[in-house]
């Protein structure tokens, strides 16, 4: 596979790559490093699986993958006490392995390096170079809404910037809620004379309730280790307005997980409702938009797919 073909593969399913010219240089390296960070703060769900899919693509293209289990970031973001957060990190690591990342993946606890003097020196230096307004704005989509924000909310993006230098990353991967922080990092790392990573942003999944973001704190998610019964119950109750394509979580799950992995979605129906059908991506969108496919039929197809797709994860988590 040549570099242009690799770039095309990397860009599939992403919203943006900043920037492609730099990505070409990264792909010239023997084993470039791609990283993403997760706050250990609850269940691992389909929203996390979006970035894991892209990490697996990068791994298949020869990248070294580093996953930061950001315990101090979770603490700064009000997600609990450190002991509790670190226990969650162990569970999260098992979930990421269950999703198919190979044994070469490095799982790194933030506190394993974030107390080093060299790390602290860079945090302090960036604190003198970053305006309060810029730091707070970068946290808009990441931090919990607070009418009286803490100092922690402006330390967070500065630490995330230094993480990229400490982990020697070539690619920083994240959902679109990370974009402002990653742009801050690109600007600030240059000021430190450090390597500036390529930033890749993946779409955010809507919550099953139609909320703008699937989130463990909001309970509007499919966890990757949910039981068959839980998946069925959650999908049956999910938001899926008749004929609406945009911001429809069932359509998003189809586009993000079904069609990148198979050509058609099987939808089982009683004969009196037309019998079983198999739909390509285009057929699914057309039939649903035109009212020819009922929301409950779409939900059933998504439910059956997810039950099968996540079966290896459930088996791994039970070991």
Secondary structure, DSSP 8 states (H G I E B T S, - for coil): --HHHHHHHHHTTEEEEE-HHHHHHHHTSSS-EEEEEE---S--BHHHHHHHHHHHHHHHTT-EEEEEE-HHHHHHTT---HHHHHHHHHHHHHHHHHTT--TT-EEEEGGGTTTSHHHHHHHHHHHHHS-HHHHHHHTTTTS---TT--THHHHHHHHHHHHHHHTT-SEEEEEGGGHHHHHHHHHHHHHHT----EEEEE-----TTS-SS--TTTT-S-BTT--HHHHHHHHHHS---TT--TT-HHHHHIIIIITTT-S-EEE---GGGT--EEE-HHHHHHHHHTT-S-HHHHHHHHHHHHHHHTHHHHHHHH-
